[in-house]
Amino acid sequence: MIHDLDGHFLEVNRVACERLGYTRDEMLSMTPVDVDAPEYADLVPARVEALRERGHFIFEGAHVARDGKVIPVELSSRLIDYQGKQAILTTARDITDRKRAQEEIRFHAQLLHAVEQAVIAIDLEATVLYWNRAAEEIYGWCADEALGRSLVELIIPPEMLARAGEITARLRRGESWSGEFLARHRNGDTFPVFITDSPVFGPDGEVAAIIGVSTNVSERKRAEEALLTANQQLDNILSSISDGFFALDNDLVITYYNPSAEQLLGVDRETALGRPLFDVFVEARGSIFEERYRWAIEHKAPVFFETYFATGPYRNWYDVRVYPYQDGIAVYFRVTTDRKVAEEALREAERRLDRMLQTMVDGMVVVDLDGEITYANEAAERILGVSKDEIRGRYYHDRGWRQIDANGTPYPPDRLPVALALDEQREVDGLEHGIVAPDGQVKWLSVNAAPLIDE
């Protein structure tokens, strides 16, 4: 359709006549106002003025046919030169199917109003058609403020405009899109959202609108970052400890393996991770290790054990602590062979010392810092007339010993040789006192006492 700047039609095509139900001669006697729906007729002067300024203008409107039928249209107008005069060329596209699809979108979107995710529907020009309650909460704009406005000005920050354009182009091609996107709140703050955008097709098979479902993932992102930091800190700790450490899932697959485990077991992390433990350490299959690990997984209870593994190259003593968690077990271990060797050497030295002390003619007892007798040799048993088992566990100042001085009076407990050695941390030599044996016989003793000092 071509009309002059005063609004008189100068030319119309056959499609326009058939759509509106007028003959060509009838149309040429009319103006755009005559075919515009009343709510759009008053907008014609403003649109002509906008067209003068821009030279090209696209807008939506509605035409009324001769039979009163209202036809939604998309109008594209541009200034042209027609027969030597300035005129306006307007093409009108029937968008009844698109509008119907958009109305259906609004209807279906209403069903999503109670959903906790933001549901937003827009037309192909990014004008908001629907905005649910969750969208109000997430983006800060109420529905009345958002409807009819451009989604771009509402929630797209400047730095995301290019990305938004790429996504829109994809949706216009009829493709869906989902992923994280940086959105903007009404207060200007930006935050991450996860969006799923889908095209909505009209009856003609063309994309009529776009519907998006979005969720604020700020909390999730913060939690992920906190978890990442915590995992890094944990990894730093586990990497620095001298104990070997590895984690197994419920199928005994290695999910973590620290540097100390690499050093103690001679298998590097790259070889171990992601493989079943007893495929890596075949020699330990069916051993106490497998038995205890499976028990800890099955019963979700900690297990502590020390064992000697006699198969090379892992021939050693191991102190193992197993802690279950939901997805498997955590295993701390240390090689204790050196400690075991030292302990056995110490026990052997103690046995030799005991054999030496038992051959002594003089009685000997060892007293701890609380005054309890912890050791007595056979000579002490003979001298005191009491078995070693009866001597051990008693206190040196026990009144049952009936210790006396030269006058036969009870010996002051704080002047006994052991008391002087403990209290004054010095050696006591040749201090004499008597002791009444269980048979009533008085035995006179010359006692030496000295403190044992750890160096």
Secondary structure, 3 states (H helix, E strand, C coil): CEEECCCCEEECCHHHHHHHCCCHHHHHCCCHHHHECHHHHCCHHHHHHHHHHHCEEEEEEEEECCCCCEEEEEEEEEEEEECCEEEEEEEEEECHHHHHHHHHHHHHHHHCCCCCCEEEEECCCCEEEEECHHHHHHHCCCHHHHCCCEHHHHHCCHHHHHHHHHHHHHHHCCCCEEEEEEEECCCCCEEEEEEEEEEEECCCCCEEEEEEEEEECHHHHHHHHHHHHHHHHHHHHHHHCCCEEEEEECCCEEEEECHHHHHHHCCCHHHHCCCEHHHHCHHHCCCHHHHHHHHHHHHCCCEEEEEEECCCCCCEEEEEEEEEECCEEEEEEEECHHHHHHHHHHHHHHHHHHHHHHCCCCCCEEECCCCEEEEECHHHHHHHCCCHHHHCCCECCCHHHCEECCCCCECCHHHCHHHHHHHHCCCEEEEEEEEECCCCCEEEEEEEECCCCCC
